[in-house]
Amino acid sequence: RTFNNDCAASSPRPPRTPSPFLSSVVANAMSERPEIPEPSGDITADIKTILTSLQQISVAISDIKLCNKDTLDRLTSMETHLTESDERLSAAEACIVMLTSTVADLRDKIDDQENRAHRNNIRILGFPEGVEQGNPSKFLEEALPALLKLPAGTDISTERAHRSLAPRPGPGQRPRPFIIKLLRFPVKELLLRSARDLGTLEWEGHKILLFPDLSRALQDRRRQFLSVKRILRDKMIKYGLFYPATLRVTYKGMTSSFATAEEAEKFVKTLADMAAAPPDSFPSGLL
């Protein structure tokens, strides 16, 4: 993806220094301010003094006009610079919005690619450390069919299997999970479905759990539905959490899908309100 130069940062303008001409005009106007003398009694001399003072005043007025013109020019230049700054700021904000959207799209694509790469993976928790004796693929291919009560001859060939890459735990600590990649996607679905159907799984006194191997971001999205799923289980309402993170609820023959936990919680609250309301409060046709 390429971007045009609108996103390039403009070089900052150097700060403007006070005009030497403006400073000198103000200083001269203050220092050369004519003072009106007292009448001397000589009318001719007084008239000459007045004329001289008027000339000085005229010069000062001219200087003030030049000063005002310089001030006006500087104000006009400042307004122009402010307008340009506003335009650059608006362009930068639009660029930030575009880049933010692009980064979000790329993040979603990367997360989707990560989960697609894991689509044949299963994460298995509960097996003690060391039971695989250095060959996790062989151990799981032998242990899982008996654990999940699979039909005889079921082929669960694996491409590879290993413990998670966390440091080896010490005695008494939780063992690292196995991550197993199966050769065929239908076999992965069979193992997860068998685990759901059986409920609690135990191997030599250890509770075993099977989960899809999902990215951390997708796990967080699916984890938001935990409270809603707990309520639906308590009410014995059929539901399912489908890839990537969509909750489908079947109630009285109607199926509803929810992409966010907030939508699902509103639906559950509606069911609770309907259950708590007396029959006479329902509009006609809802019962």
N, C-alpha and C positions, 0 to 999 in steps of 0.2 A: 504494500500500500504506500502510495506517495502522497505528499501534501504540498500545497502551493506555498508561496512565500508569505501568505497572510499570517501564518503561524510563527514566522521568524520574529524574534524580539528586535525592536528598533533600538538603535544606539541612543543613549540618553543625551539630551542637549546640554551644552555647558551653561552654567548659570550666568545671567546677564549682570553686568556690573553697572553701578550708577553712572549716568552720563556726565563726563567732565564739564561739558558745556552747561548742563543744567545746574550743576553744583556751583560753577563760577557765576552764573547769572543770578542765582539766589543770593550768593554771598555779596556780589556787587550791589544788588538792589538793596540789601540791608545796610551795607557800609556807606553807600553813596546817597543815602536818602537826604534830599535837600531840606535844610532847615529855614523856615521863614523868619527873616530878621525883623526887629522892631522898626517902625517908621523913623527915618532920620530927620525929617523936616524938609529935606530937599526932594521936591517932587520928581525931578528928572532922575536923580540917583535912585529913588525908590522904584521908579518905573523900570529902570535898567535892571535893578535887582530882581524885580518881579519877572521880567522877561527871561532873565538868566535862570531863575527858578523854574519857570514854565518849560524852558528848553530841557532842563535836567529831568523834569517830570515826564516830558514827552519821550526822552531817551529811556527812562525807566519803564514807561508803559510799553515801548517797543520791545525792550528786553523781556518784560513779562509776557508779551504776546508770543515771542519766540520760545520762552519757557513753557507756555501753555501748549504751543504746537508740539514741542518735544515730548511733553507729558502725554498728549493725545496720541502721538505716534507710538509711544511705548505701550500705552493701554491697548491700542489696536493690535500691536504685535503680541501682547500677552493674551488677548482674546483669541487670536489666530492659533497661538501655541496651545491654549486650553482646548480649543476645538479639535486640533490634531491629536492631543492627548486623549480626549474622549473617544475619538475614532479608533485610536490604537487600542485603548482599553476595551472597547466593544468588540474589536476584532480578536483580541486575546481571550476574552471571555467566551466568544463563540468557538474559538479554537479549543479551549479547555473542555467545553461541553462535548465537542466532536471527539477529542482524544479520550475523554472519559468513557464515552459510549463505545469507542473502538476497543479500549482496554477491556471493558466488560464483555464485549463479544468474543474477544480473543481468549479471555479467561474461561468463558463458557465452552468454547471449542476445545481448549486444552483439557478441561475437566471431562468433557464428553469423550475425547480420544483416550484419556486415561481409563475411564470406565469401560470403553469398548475393548481396550487391551486386556482388561480383567474379566471379560464376560464369561470365560470358562473357569474362573477361579472360585475357590471356596476357602473360607477362613474357618479353621476348626480349633475350638478352645477346649481345654480340659485334660488333654493327654499329658501325663507327667514327663518331665525332662528325662531324656536318655532312653525312653522305651523304644525308640526307632533304631537304636544301635548303629547309627551312622548311615542307615538306608531308609529315609522317610518314605520314599515312593513304595518300596516293597512292603513296609509295615502297614501303610494306609490301605493299599490294595488288598491286603489280607484281613485287616481289622474292620474296615467299613462295611463290607457285605454282611458280616455276622452282626455288627452293631445295628445296622439299619434293616436287618431281616430281608435282604434283597433275594429275589429268586435265584436258584442255583444256576450258575453259568453266566451271571450278569458280568459283562466286561466293563470294568471301570479303569481302563488303562489311563495312566497319567503321563503328561509330558514332563513334568518335574514337580517336586514337592520339597519344601524346606521350612525351617522355623523362621519366624519373623526376625528381622535384622537387629533387634534390640540385644543388649548385653545379656549373657547367660545369667539367669537369676540364681540367688543363693538358696540355701536350704530354708524351707518354709515359705518361700515367696511364690507368687503365682507363676506357673510355667508359661513359656512363650507359645503363642498359637502356631499351628501349622498353616501354611498357605500352599494349597494344592492346585495345580493347573491341569485340568482334564483335557483329553484329546478331543472330546465331542461335547457340544453344548447340551444335547438332550440328556446325557448322563449327569451333568451338573444339575439340571432341573430335577431329574429323578432322585438324586441324593437329597436335595433340599426338600422336595415334596415328601419323601419318606420320613425325614426328620420331623417335619410338621405333623404328619399323620400319627407318628408314634408318641409325640409329646416329649416326655423326659427320656433322655438317653443316658445310660450308665455303662462304663467299661471298667471292670475290676474295682468297683467302688468309687469311681471318679465320674462326675457329671460332665457330659460332653455336649457341646453346643456347636451348631453349624450355621454359618452366615454367608451371604454373598460378599465377595471381596470388593468393596466400593471405595471410592476416593474419600478423603476426609471431608471435603466440601459437600459431597452428596450424602455422606453419613449425617452431617449436621442438619441438612435439609430434612431428611427422613426422621431424625430424632425429634423434630418439632411436633410430630404427630403422636408422640408417646402418650400424652395425657388424654388425647381424644380416643386413641385406641383402647386405653384402660377403661374409659367410660363405656365405650361400645361393647367391650367384653362383659362388663358388669351388667349391662342391659341385654346381653345375649343377642346383639344385633350383628348380622353378618357384614364383614368388611374385608378389604384386601388392600395392601399397599403395593402399588405397581411401579415399575421403572418409568422414569427415574425417581419421581417423588409425587405420586398421585394416589390419593386415598379414595377408594370406591366403597360406598356404603349402600347396602341393599336393605330396604325397609318397606315392608308390606308390598313386596313385588316390584318396587321402583328402585332403580339404581341411580345414585348421584355421585359425581366425581368432584374432588376438591384438590386444587393445586397448592393451596396454602393452609396452614393450620388454623388461621383466623377464620377462613370460610367454613372449615369443618366444625370449629367450636360454635359458630353461630347456628349451624344446622343442628348440632347436638342440643344446644340451648333451646332451640325451637321444639325439639322432641320432648325435652323435659317440661317445657311450659304446657305443651299439649297434654302430656300425661297428668300434670297437676291440675289442669282446669276441669271444672265440672262439665258433664256432657251437654248441659243446656247452653253452655257458652260457645259451642262450636257453631260456625255458620253452616247453613244447610249444604249438604253435599260433601263435607269433610269427614263424616263418620260413616 
